[in-house]
Amino acid sequence: LCSVLFGETIGETTSRGTHICLRPLSIHVICSTALPTTSRLIASVHAKCSIGFVPTAIFACPDGLALGHATIPMSSSNQKHSKQIKPLLSLSAAKVQVLGNDPEAANVVKL
């Protein structure tokens, strides 16, 4: 699942159960800028349900994303998930950068 949520919706959606829609072993890629505490919360909730979580931050205007000019930092506590998702993100980006195992790293870069 790839999602984009805005503002307070990110925390509210997580606490209300976005993860309920996902099957165990699936991966949730969130393309929203979230506070580091929100990224940690989402990662924790997903991990309890055996769902992967890959936060990203998109650096591009809408036209730039459509043209493949975006830069997308990403992070995940599971490098296997990052490796699986990186080729998909590369379809819309000039550069996809894996920032390591900290689920909040991509959002810290954007903030």
Summary of the structure (lengths in Angstrom):
residues: 111
radius of gyration: 12.9
end to end distance: 23.4
largest distance: 37.0
contacts: 336
relative contact order: 0.19
helix: 43%
strand: 21%
